[in-house]
């Protein structure tokens, strides 16, 4: 049995027809049970080349800060 994203959910032998018409066979060993994490964290970053420079300019504040004053 496979999921909609074509991952095997059980052990078995699978036959696949490739785009050029050739058929291949894949054997899948026993599939472990799903794992539910007790705790997880997700960090997401959205990045586009060039856009960040216009929206969030980088300013060097080195000359404005005194050593140890901002800690």
C-alpha positions, 0 to 999 in steps of 0.5 A: 500500500502506498500513500498519495505521495507514493511512499510505501506504508507496508513491506512489499514488492512494487512495480513502476513503469518509467517514462520511457516505458521500461518497468522496474521492481523495488522491494521495500523492507518492513516499514517502522511505525510512525513516530510522534515527537513529544516536542518540536520546533520549526524555524521558517525563513523567507528570502528573495535575492535583492529584496532584503536590501531594499526592505531592511537596509544593513547599517553599520552601528559600530562607530555608535556603540561603546564596547560593553555598553550594549551587553 
